[in-house]
Amino acid sequence: MRMKNVKLLPLYEDTACALPVTERAAGKTTLFPARTPEEETVLAVGLGARDGNRDAVRLAGGNAARLLRTLEEDCEGVLKAPAGADKEWAEDFCEGFLLGAYRFDRWRGESFVRHEVTLSLAAEDAGYAAAFERAKVTAGSVCFARDLVNETPGTLYAQTMIDRLRVRLGDTPVTVEQISGDGLRDFAGLRAVSRGGHHEPAAAVLRYCTDENAPLVALIGKGITFDMGGMNLKSGRDLSGMRMDMGGAGAVAGAMDLLARRGVKANVIGVIALTENLPGEGATLPGEVVLFADGTTVQISNTDAEGRLLLADCLLYASRAGARWAVDAATLTGNMVQALGKKVTGVFGEDEAVSALTRLAKECGETVWPMPMVEEYADVLKSDYADMKNSVAEPGPGAIYAALFLHHFAKGMEWAHLDIAGTADTHKPWSCYPAGATGAGVRLMAAFAADRAMNG
């Protein structure tokens, strides 16, 4: 099939052209089909005000790709950068376009027609080629994470995810260590959560070290490949989204991939705990007590508050490994969605780590909001017959309670926690985020590891 070429014409509000300024507003896309075979089809892409907002450029690229998707034919967007654009601008637009062009269609039937949407640079913009290649690396790592998170629970579970990590990372300096069976003796939370599952649990430790003198940074991810709530059974008309409860694990996988493919000088470990949370035979019961590797006993008051148990194991592992910095990502609390909605990630933790993540988020295209760690609330986590309990029954700031629980296990590390419960997926596609997994956390965690290598 012949590929349709479409000239992409990004326009700022102050760009001199015949289009009214309303058509140059951020988020606007206007298609001008070719009227003759000799004419070009042109897609005008609104950029809004010329204010240096890098994410606005990414979102414009995503809007362009999503419009080309609606044409239902193979399309190649040919980017003509606006006057004054630099390599950073080109990288951001290309990254947004490539993320917006993503589709997860692995499970579509034979009748589904797959249309290719690609991007190239206009001949006069060949000087942006290196920026374009950098954008392709970033988008590739984010889309790798999206593929993992979108995958079906019958296909993706602990062993198959580790297998996929080994295939993807096999041509990089990242090593993949699998911990399973008797090796999980120090992963008490993971073992407790996994008892009702169909598949054996496992932890994956990803190591990337190109600078032994850099401080060790730990990236930690919750990997619940399907969350039925355990014995505190979830209810709902459509629970298929519970396969995405490993969004944090996907973020770590994508971040490690991105660090390696960019050749970042750093010293990083990724720690991922993987299992299902099902109410099967032998499942952990509410009221049971779990003994963690640091000697802390935890009463399981609610088996649907399982993610923090896995993260506690991973934090303790990272601490024993000598990590100076640790950031975890998890689809942890519905309370976070209530607080910040579907487009903002809540970030908790130590001041310096939270400050770095907030600064880096503005540069790499993710949106975070610093949340309070109210130590006075920690009393509600006390148990009548164990050191702590994993969940609080009464209504309240559940996302803060969960962060305080994790803080207890972040021993000797500068730590931060990303609650991506809202941002890990989207039901309503927008800009560079098609429906499904978004890849939240990939770019931010990679940026944090690189930043701490230089400044930590």
Secondary structure, DSSP 8 states (H G I E B T S, - for coil): ---EEEEEEEEETTS-SSS-GGGGSTT-EEEE--SSTTS-EEEEEEEES-S--HHHHHHHHHHHHHHHHHT-S-EEEEE---TT--HHHHHHHHHHHHHHT----TT--TT-----EEEEE-GGGGGGHHHHHHHHHHHHHHHHHHHHHHS-TTT-SHHHHHHHHHHHHTTSS-EEEEE-GGGGGG-HHHHHHHTT-SS--EEEEEEEES-TTS--EEEEEEEEEEE--TTS----S--GGGGGTTHHHHHHHHHHHHHHHHT---EEEEEEEEEEE---TT---TT-EEE-TTS-EEE-S-TT--HHHHHHHHHHHHHHTT-SEEEEEE---HHHHHHHTTS-EEEEE-HHHHHHHHHHHHHHT--EEE----GGGGGGG--SSSSEES---SSS-HHHHHHHHHHHH-TTSEEEEEE-TTTSEESS-BTTB-SEE--TTHHHHHHHHHHHHHH-
